[in-house]
Amino acid sequence: MNINEQLDNYYRDGYIVLEDLIDPDRLDAVRESYEETIDAALILGRAERDEITQAMKGHRFQNPHHPALARGALMEGIGMPDLIEFAGHICEGDPAMLGIAAFAMEEGYEYVPDWHRDSYAAWGKDSPEELRVRHMERMPATQVMLALEDDHSFWFVPGSHNRANTELEEARFEEGRTGWQELFEGAVQVKVRAGSAVPFDARGIHRGLKRAGLRRRSLFIVYGTPEEARYSTISGWAEEAEYADKIYLNTLPDGFRSAVEKTIAALK
Ligand SMILES: O=C(O)CCC(=O)C(=O)O
């Protein structure tokens, strides 16, 4: 599929699978680097430890690109030129990197969050900020799931990203019938190979779901225009002085560095 077909599918469905974005030859190095990042996050208190097991509490931590955490191979994986190029198309040629959530779930961990729209989760359903984006045909922001191991946990309702709820969906959100046991009509399970990425419009109805038995090593990287960076609830890192350090910025791959700098500039 060429880039125009990828974009057409993305705008129609609200997501697209970009297969094997990370070269299989580099995948082991990226994974190793991710494990080192997790260890460093725990040691530095940037990921919380469970008091009893001493392992990572919950399953996630924010911003593995922090200067104290950023590891070369992982940054290279996150900053793959094809991915930045795709984000650039979505973000009017001006992609800012709004934030990253690093998900690291062990086999025994059950991850069963509710169905949601991130626009509800971030700003509140029917808030002015949520209404600002609800009917945008093409929102200039995208969230990218980057799978470092095979990932079967992401579910999405195609076409739900730029429309209001159907009557049935509205009733579910109003009545709280959004638990993982519910199946939203038309929802698809997005199964991807390690090294693939799934850009999605996070206004769409989606959920993650991981029952015990599989590990998960995926990252969620959010890109948007500098204007979206100012509305974002996850871009606060860019106001911390250490991210503006030139020596640190010089270690990042070019396109990713530029996207980090745009967010820093947007929040000044
Ligand atoms: O875990 C997933 O696959 C989905 C993550 C998610 O729902 C979110 O980041 O809003």
The ligand as an ORCA input file, in Angstrom:
! r2SCAN-3c Opt
* xyz 0 1
  O      -3.973     -0.785     25.442
  C      -4.369     -0.466     24.311
  O      -4.183     -1.185     23.321
  C      -5.129      0.795     24.128
  C      -4.568      1.925     24.925
  C      -5.583      2.971     25.152
  O      -6.739      2.700     25.244
  C      -5.199      4.360     25.250
  O      -3.992      4.650     25.212
  O      -6.092      5.212     25.330
*
